[in-house]
């Protein structure tokens, strides 16, 4: 019979079989596995197999005895653990059976409970209260069950002890179940913490809607390590998390603060349509649809409609969804986003930038002055500080110079807009020049280096929309024509606001239609604004999700929308 092979260098006690091709690593394990066989051993692959010496066999015998002792010990331990698990299972089953006999009933002799939302409980301390919510956290500790309840207005720690914690419902309670709890609200003892600084000592409770356990348990479907695509599919469950809900609560506070700021500046809120038959930013990014046999689009911007409100309603703003059919998967783009837009009459370009700066700073101040929204900002972005005024103002031409001085280059493109690559297949990087559309990456890098809000203004006319007003005397000497346009850039996010003065002269607007190849007929109502009493006016659009990403320090704007939409994603 062939001897058992041992290679102390290349062998393995885990996967070896004792053959020349798959030798063991130690003589002790070989002797333990094959006590009656003969053995050959070598130090390494360069040596030859030889029979072990008697002293080596004696030493290996001790090692084999040790392995056998470990095996028996492990076997005994496994038997003991199995026995303990069986006993624990039996005790649990017995406890569950006994728990079914316990039926909780609310004690009518106790004071009537005051029904309240969790967020309104502070004035009710020491009183008996009733509230309902979802089980956010659950901990069973020595006959006491701690439940953190969530109802959207806040979190409440509930303490279940005694018979209250011994019912079948208590022993089988799962995360995300909905329950009603009744008890006395008490301030937490000194040295201990709980949400809101109080906890509910429960004397009665009931399950309203049980959540499944086992394989279909909430934490098995979704957790922090879940793949982003799964998180996107389960966005309705992601929203239950503390971070996601905090972002959306801050979003609500942000919109409220913006409205307050705009109203304080005498702007009136209006609601323009989302279904349109004209374009604002260009046809390539329009979502087209059939509207009772006519072509129509989902709006890119409500700006044109806001302009029509100026003669009758004065300065106006809207908070409206805008849609861009732009096949972009960056962390800053959405196919549907919330667009805060405003239009102001009888202003100058400087007035426009002053207004944007004032509204943003006043809005941030309001959020930081309110305890609830300030707490959300601190939770999401602990190092946030209000931006310093005045904002830096940098002309487009000076920005081009700054980028080149700081060796920030961009990818070279051919006449068709395709990236030019070198022999190794890497993009050819070149300096910026006047006329270039400054790429988002370059904008962000510049803003991050400057570390403060920046108004980038005076863009070339060929890079901007047809309706934007030209800078005085711009292009008269044969040079580039620049516009009274601006982008507000924020560190970490980039552009959050785009604005401009609008063409006020009817003939100039008609010439702009012609230059861009736009049929003026569908825009008759927009052109009429210049025909029947024109004025100098301007406006802007602010991306709410981008602003929120800056405020809450979110990596992507997808976190800042209730149900974000991007190319390929329109569910749930």
Beta strands, then each sheet from edge to edge (+ up, - down):
strand 1: 4-7
strand 2: 39-42
strand 3: 114-115
strand 4: 128-141
strand 5: 144-150
strand 6: 155-160
strand 7: 178-187
strand 8: 198-209
strand 9: 268-269
strand 10: 275-276
strand 11: 287-291
strand 12: 294-298
strand 13: 316-323
strand 14: 336-345
strand 15: 392-395
strand 16: 410-411
strand 17: 429-430
strand 18: 454-457
strand 19: 485-490
strand 20: 494-501
strand 21: 537-543
sheet 1: 1+ 2+
sheet 2: 3+ 4+ 5- 6+ 8+ 7-
sheet 3: 9+ 13+ 14- 21+ 20- 19+ 18- 15-
sheet 4: 10+ 12- 11+
sheet 5: 16+ 17-
end
